[in-house]
Amino acid sequence: MSTKKPVILIADDDPEILTMLGIRLSKKGYQVLEAVDGHQTINLARKHHPDLVLLDVMMPGKNGWEVAKELRSDEQFGNLGIVMLTAIGEKVNEMTSPLYGADAYVDKPFDFSELEEKIKIVLAERAGRS
C-alpha cells in the first residue's frame, strides 16, 4: 500500500488564498504546490504530475478554464482531478466547469470543509480510474 501524500497544485493569483489553502491542505496531509497564473500552472503540472489541481478561473495568462481544457486534452493527465475555485458566480460555475473537464467546483467565498470534502471525493474517484 502506498503512503505517498496526494499532491495538490493550487492555482490562484490571490496570495492570501494561496497561503491559506497551502497551510490548511498541508496540515491535512497533502503535499502542496502553488501557481499564480495559468502558464505556471501548466508548467508545474507537467513537471510534478499532481493528483489534483485547484483552479481559480480568473487568472493572468491563461484563465482556469483554458488551463483545465489544456490539461484534459493531454493523455498524461488522465487521472488528474480538477476542482474549479472561483467567485465568478454559482450558476456560471455550475454550467461552465463541466464543459472544460472539471470534476467539481466550489464558489468563493468558500467553506473549507466543503472544499475539503470535494477534494476527497474527486481524489477517490480519480484513483478508482487508474
C-alpha positions in Angstrom: 0.0 0.0 0.0 1.4 3.4 -1.0 1.8 6.0 1.7 2.6 8.8 -0.8 0.9 12.0 0.1 -1.5 13.2 -2.6 -0.1 16.2 -4.4 -2.4 19.2 -4.9 -1.5 22.1 -7.1 -3.3 25.3 -6.0 -3.6 27.9 -8.9 -4.8 31.3 -7.8 -3.5 34.8 -8.3 -4.6 35.9 -4.8 -1.6 35.4 -2.5 -3.9 35.3 0.6 -5.9 32.4 -0.8 -2.7 30.6 -1.9 -1.2 30.9 1.6 -4.4 30.0 3.4 -5.1 26.9 1.3 -1.5 25.9 1.3 -1.3 25.9 5.1 -4.7 24.2 5.6 -4.1 21.5 3.0 -0.6 20.8 4.2 -2.0 20.3 7.7 -4.5 17.8 6.3 -1.6 15.7 4.9 -1.4 16.9 1.3 1.8 17.9 -0.5 1.1 21.4 -1.9 2.4 23.2 -5.0 1.4 26.8 -5.8 1.0 28.7 -9.0 -0.1 32.3 -9.6 -1.1 32.2 -13.3 -2.3 29.8 -16.0 1.1 29.3 -17.6 2.9 28.5 -14.3 0.0 26.0 -13.5 0.6 24.1 -16.7 4.3 24.1 -16.3 4.1 22.8 -12.7 1.6 20.2 -13.7 3.8 18.8 -16.4 6.9 18.8 -14.1 5.3 17.4 -10.9 2.1 15.4 -12.1 -0.1 16.4 -9.2 -3.1 14.3 -8.2 -5.4 17.3 -8.2 -5.5 20.9 -9.3 -7.5 23.6 -7.5 -8.0 26.1 -10.3 -9.2 29.7 -10.0 -11.0 30.8 -13.1 -9.8 34.4 -13.3 -6.0 34.3 -13.5 -3.4 36.1 -15.6 -2.1 34.5 -18.7 -4.4 31.6 -19.3 -7.6 31.5 -17.3 -8.6 28.5 -15.3 -11.0 27.1 -17.9 -8.3 27.3 -20.5 -5.9 25.5 -18.2 -8.5 22.8 -17.4 -9.2 22.3 -21.1 -5.4 22.0 -21.9 -4.8 19.6 -19.1 -7.8 17.4 -20.1 -6.6 17.2 -23.7 -3.2 15.8 -22.6 -3.3 12.0 -22.1 -0.6 12.1 -19.3 -3.2 13.8 -17.1 -5.9 11.2 -17.5 -6.2 10.7 -13.7 -5.8 14.3 -12.7 -8.6 15.7 -10.6 -9.7 19.3 -11.3 -11.7 21.4 -8.9 -12.6 25.0 -10.1 -12.5 27.6 -7.3 -14.0 30.9 -8.3 -16.1 33.9 -7.5 -17.5 34.1 -11.0 -20.9 33.1 -9.9 -22.6 29.9 -8.9 -24.7 29.4 -12.0 -21.9 30.2 -14.4 -19.6 27.9 -12.5 -22.2 25.1 -12.4 -22.8 25.3 -16.2 -19.3 26.1 -17.4 -16.9 24.0 -15.2 -18.0 20.6 -16.6 -17.6 21.9 -20.2 -13.9 22.3 -19.6 -13.4 19.0 -17.9 -13.6 20.0 -14.2 -14.6 17.2 -11.8 -16.1 19.7 -9.3 -16.4 23.4 -8.4 -16.5 25.4 -5.3 -17.7 29.0 -5.2 -15.8 31.8 -3.4 -16.2 32.7 -0.7 -15.9 29.0 0.2 -16.3 26.9 3.3 -13.1 25.0 3.8 -14.9 21.8 5.0 -17.0 21.8 1.7 -13.8 22.3 -0.3 -12.0 19.5 1.6 -14.9 17.2 1.0 -14.9 17.8 -2.7 -11.1 17.3 -2.8 -11.5 13.9 -1.1 -14.4 12.8 -3.4 -12.5 13.8 -6.6 -9.3 12.1 -5.4 -11.2 8.9 -4.6 -13.0 9.0 -8.0 -9.8 9.6 -9.9 -7.9 6.9 -8.0 -10.6 4.5 -9.0 -10.0 5.2 -12.7 -6.3 4.3 -12.6 
